[in-house]
Amino acid sequence: MFQLKYDKGQIVEAIDNIIEKTFSMDLPWDWASGVAYYGICEAYCVTGKTEYMDRLKAWTDEYIELGLPKWNVNTCAMGHAMISLYEATGEEKYWNIVEEKMEYLQKNAIRFGDQVLQHTVSSKNDFPEQAWADTLFMAAFFMLRAGVKAGNEQWIQDALNQYNWHIKYLQDRQTSLWYHGYNNIEKNHMSGFYWGRANAWAAYTMSQVGKRLPEGYLYPAFMNINCSLRDQLSALKNMQTEHGLWRTILDDADSYEEVSASSGIAAAMLVNKNVLHTKYIQKALCAIMENISPDGSVQNVSGGTAVMKDRSGYLEIPKGWNQGWGQGLALAFLSAILEDSEE
């Protein structure tokens, strides 16, 4: 659909290298692996390379034998890979894990207000009555996929409600950009920055609703999500740097360019299929490929980031290490490139 210029062989080689590097990272069962292995599953879907899923299956089976962690919002991110493994193998043990995660999210996860999922990173009440954009990928998007796969309308509706509530609390209607978090106790956005990766979590997961929800136009919530994404992407295109990336604080010219956010935002543009975004996707593709080292390390990816107290908190997050979310979001973007070329 998009008239993009690239060498398909180089894209496939980059995907292979990123996956090889990712499997060497010994990621634990948490959100980092959840995003990384989601990206690997996306690569499998567009390349058909069974060795990707064979290696993921081996990793998962070993983890199951050793014992899975307790569930929280972040550990639910691995549910994406479990859905994909179940689809690839038909083995019920993977779907059983999906159902366990869904039972946790439906019955035991901490919620506030209109039943908004509170972002949790452990079994504790980590961030009382806080909504984070991260939750959309780790939980809401997973809930949507599980609901569609199971034909469970309750799960689908809960997932769509999570999207709607996060739009309500996190998207700035004046700029259409997303704040990182919202504190329902204090009724504010805490430090109130437009964090790059938060906008990637929002944009990418919202773009997936139209792709994965059959007859989405029959769900009123989908119309809200679609309009939110439309306006967000229209704003984000203007935040792209001359190099083709987006910054860790989107509207701060002194903040560094960050590749995981850039991958997620560019992938959302691809999936959303607005041809007016072609030139922005092209610039992002060139820049992201330049940030993939020959050994498959996705470079210039910021570390794990809570809702920081101030500007310096975001700017000082290091970006010199390999991160599962950087690997996974780059894979999601490159896989979307290949998928678009086949349409």
C-alpha positions in Angstrom: 0.0 0.0 0.0 2.7 2.5 1.0 5.2 3.4 -1.7 8.2 2.9 0.5 11.8 2.5 -0.7 13.9 -0.2 0.9 15.7 -3.5 0.3 13.5 -6.3 1.5 16.6 -8.6 1.9 18.1 -6.1 4.4 14.8 -5.9 6.3 14.7 -9.7 6.6 18.4 -9.8 7.6 17.8 -7.2 10.3 14.8 -9.2 11.7 17.0 -12.3 11.8 19.8 -10.5 13.6 17.4 -8.8 16.1 15.8 -12.1 17.0 19.1 -13.9 17.4 20.3 -11.1 19.7 17.0 -11.2 21.6 17.2 -14.9 22.4 20.7 -14.4 23.8 19.5 -11.8 26.4 18.0 -14.3 28.9 15.0 -12.2 29.5 12.8 -13.1 32.5 9.0 -13.5 32.3 8.0 -9.9 32.6 7.1 -7.0 30.4 10.5 -6.8 28.6 10.1 -10.4 27.4 6.4 -9.7 26.7 7.2 -7.0 24.3 10.3 -8.7 22.8 8.6 -12.0 22.2 5.5 -10.2 20.8 7.8 -8.8 18.2 9.2 -12.2 17.4 5.7 -13.6 17.0 4.9 -10.7 14.6 8.0 -11.6 12.6 7.0 -15.2 12.5 3.6 -14.3 11.1 5.0 -12.3 8.2 8.1 -14.5 7.4 6.7 -18.0 8.2 10.1 -18.9 9.7 9.1 -21.7 12.1 12.5 -21.6 13.8 11.4 -18.4 15.6 8.5 -20.1 17.2 10.5 -23.3 17.9 12.9 -21.2 20.0 10.2 -19.3 21.7 8.5 -22.6 22.5 11.7 -24.0 24.0 12.1 -20.9 26.2 8.5 -21.0 27.4 8.5 -24.7 28.1 11.6 -24.4 30.3 10.0 -21.5 32.1 6.8 -23.4 32.7 8.8 -26.2 34.2 10.8 -23.9 36.5 7.7 -22.1 37.6 5.9 -18.9 36.4 5.9 -15.7 38.4 2.8 -14.2 40.1 0.7 -12.1 37.8 0.6 -8.3 37.7 -0.1 -5.9 34.8 3.5 -6.1 33.5 3.8 -9.9 33.7 0.6 -10.2 31.7 2.5 -8.8 28.7 3.8 -12.4 28.1 0.2 -13.3 27.3 0.7 -12.1 23.8 3.3 -14.8 23.1 1.1 -17.4 24.7 -1.7 -16.6 22.3 0.7 -16.8 19.4 2.2 -20.1 20.6 -1.3 -21.6 21.0 -2.2 -20.5 17.5 1.1 -22.0 16.1 1.1 -25.3 18.0 -2.5 -25.9 19.2 -1.1 -26.9 22.6 -3.6 -26.2 25.3 -1.0 -25.5 28.0 -0.3 -22.1 26.4 -4.0 -21.2 26.2 -4.3 -22.2 29.9 -1.8 -19.6 30.7 -3.8 -17.0 28.7 -6.9 -17.9 30.7 -5.0 -17.7 34.0 -3.8 -14.2 33.1 -7.3 -13.2 32.0 -8.8 -14.5 35.3 -6.3 -12.4 37.2 -7.1 -9.2 35.1 -10.8 -9.8 35.5 -11.0 -10.8 39.1 -7.9 -9.9 41.0 -6.1 -7.0 39.4 -6.3 -3.6 41.3 -8.7 -1.2 39.7 -10.0 2.3 40.5 -12.8 4.7 39.5 -14.6 3.3 36.5 -12.8 0.0 36.8 -9.6 1.3 35.3 -6.7 -1.1 35.6 -4.1 0.4 38.0 -0.6 -0.1 36.6 1.2 -2.7 38.7 4.8 -4.1 38.4 4.7 -6.5 41.3 2.1 -8.2 43.6 2.0 -5.0 45.7 -0.1 -1.9 45.4 2.7 -0.3 43.4 1.2 3.0 42.2 -2.1 3.6 44.0 -4.8 4.7 41.6 -2.4 5.5 38.8 -3.2 4.9 35.1 -0.1 4.5 32.8 -0.1 4.3 29.0 2.1 1.2 29.4 -1.0 -0.7 30.6 -2.5 -0.6 27.1 0.2 -2.9 25.7 0.7 -5.1 28.8 -3.0 -5.7 29.5 -5.7 -4.0 27.4 -4.3 -5.1 24.0 -3.7 -8.6 25.4 -7.3 -8.7 26.7 -8.6 -7.7 23.3 -6.6 -10.4 21.6 -7.7 -13.0 24.1 -11.3 -11.9 23.9 -11.3 -12.1 20.1 -9.6 -15.5 20.1 -12.1 -16.9 22.7 -15.1 -15.1 21.2 -15.7 -13.7 24.7 -17.6 -10.4 24.4 -17.1 -9.6 28.1 -13.3 -9.7 27.6 -13.6 -7.6 24.5 -15.8 -5.0 26.1 -13.5 -4.7 29.1 -10.5 -4.3 26.8 -12.2 -1.5 24.8 -13.3 0.1 28.1 -9.7 0.2 29.2 -8.7 2.0 26.0 -11.5 4.5 26.4 -10.6 5.2 30.1 -6.9 5.6 29.2 -7.9 8.0 26.4 -10.0 10.0 28.9 -7.3 10.2 31.5 -4.1 10.4 29.5 -4.7 12.1 26.1 -4.4 15.9 26.1 -7.3 17.1 23.9 -5.5 20.4 23.1 -2.4 18.8 21.7 -3.7 15.2 21.1 -0.5 13.9 22.6 -0.5 11.5 25.6 0.8 12.0 29.1 2.7 9.2 30.6 0.4 8.8 33.6 -2.5 10.0 35.6 -3.0 10.0 39.4 -6.6 9.6 40.3 -6.0 10.5 43.9 -4.5 13.8 43.2 -6.5 14.3 39.9 -3.4 15.3 37.9 -0.8 14.0 35.4 2.0 14.1 38.0 5.0 15.6 36.3 2.9 16.1 33.1 5.3 15.2 30.3 4.6 13.9 26.9 6.8 10.9 27.1 7.8 9.3 23.8 7.3 5.7 24.6 3.9 6.3 26.3 2.8 7.8 23.0 4.1 4.7 21.3 2.2 2.4 23.6 -1.0 4.3 22.9 -0.6 4.7 19.2 0.6 1.2 18.5 -2.1 -0.6 20.6 -4.9 1.7 19.3 -3.8 0.9 15.7 -4.2 -2.8 16.5 -7.8 -2.5 17.5 -9.0 -1.9 13.9 -6.7 -4.6 12.7 -7.7 -7.4 15.1 -11.3 -6.7 16.1 -13.7 -8.2 13.6 -16.4 -5.7 12.6 -14.9 -3.1 14.9 -17.2 -0.5 13.4 -20.1 -2.2 15.3 -18.5 -1.3 18.6 -19.1 2.4 19.7 -15.9 2.3 21.7 -13.9 1.6 18.5 -15.1 4.9 17.0 -13.6 6.7 20.0 -10.4 4.8 19.8 -10.1 5.5 16.0 -10.6 9.2 16.4 -8.1 9.3 19.3 -5.5 7.6 17.1 -6.2 9.8 14.1 -5.7 13.0 16.1 -2.6 11.6 17.9 -0.8 10.5 14.7 -1.6 13.9 13.1 0.1 15.6 16.0 3.0 13.1 16.2 4.0 13.6 12.6 4.9 17.1 13.5 7.1 16.0 16.4 9.4 13.8 14.2 13.0 15.1 14.1 14.9 15.8 11.0 16.7 12.5 11.5 13.4 10.6 11.3 13.0 9.7 15.0 11.0 11.0 18.0 12.4 12.3 21.2 12.0 10.8 24.7 10.1 13.9 25.6 8.3 14.7 22.4 8.2 18.5 22.6 11.6 19.0 24.2 14.3 19.9 21.7 17.0 19.1 24.2 15.8 15.6 24.9 17.4 12.6 23.1 16.0 10.8 20.2 14.7 7.4 21.3 14.3 4.3 19.1 11.7 2.2 20.9 9.2 5.1 20.9 10.1 5.8 17.2 9.5 2.2 16.3 6.1 2.0 18.0 4.9 5.3 16.5 6.1 4.5 13.0 4.5 1.0 13.2 1.2 2.6 14.3 1.4 4.8 11.2 1.9 1.8 9.0 -0.9 -0.2 10.6 -3.3 2.8 10.5 -2.7 3.1 6.7 -3.0 6.8 6.1 -1.0 7.3 2.9 -0.3 10.9 4.0 2.1 9.5 6.5 4.3 7.8 3.9 7.1 10.3 4.1 7.2 10.1 7.9 7.3 6.3 7.8 10.1 6.4 5.2 12.2 8.7 7.3 11.6 6.6 10.4 12.6 3.4 8.5 15.9 4.8 7.4 16.7 6.1 10.9 15.7 2.9 12.7 17.7 0.7 10.4 20.7 2.9 11.1 20.2 2.1 14.8 20.3 -1.7 14.4 23.8 -3.0 14.9 25.1 -5.9 12.9 24.7 -8.2 15.9 21.0 -7.3 16.1 21.2 -4.9 19.0 18.6 -2.1 18.7 20.4 1.0 19.9 19.4 4.2 21.7 16.6 2.7 23.6 15.8 4.2 27.0 15.7 2.0 30.1 12.6 1.1 32.1 10.9 4.4 33.0 8.4 5.1 35.7 6.4 8.3 35.7 9.4 10.5 36.6 9.2 13.4 39.0 10.7 16.0 36.7 12.2 16.7 33.3 15.7 15.7 34.3 14.3 12.3 35.5 13.3 11.5 31.9 16.4 13.0 30.3 18.8 11.1 32.5 17.3 7.6 31.8 20.2 5.8 30.2 20.0 4.6 26.6 23.1 2.6 26.2 21.9 -1.0 26.9 19.9 -3.6 25.0 16.3 -3.7 26.1 13.6 -6.2 25.3 11.1 -3.5 24.5 13.5 -1.9 22.0 14.0 -5.3 20.3 10.3 -6.1 20.3 9.1 -2.7 19.0 11.7 -2.6 16.3 10.5 -6.1 15.2 6.9 -5.0 15.2 7.8 -2.1 12.9 9.9 -4.1 10.5 7.3 -6.9 10.4 4.7 -4.3 9.6 6.9 -3.1 6.7 7.0 -6.6 5.3 3.3 -7.1 5.8 2.5 -3.9 4.0 4.6 -5.0 1.1 2.5 -8.1 0.7 -0.9 -6.3 0.6 
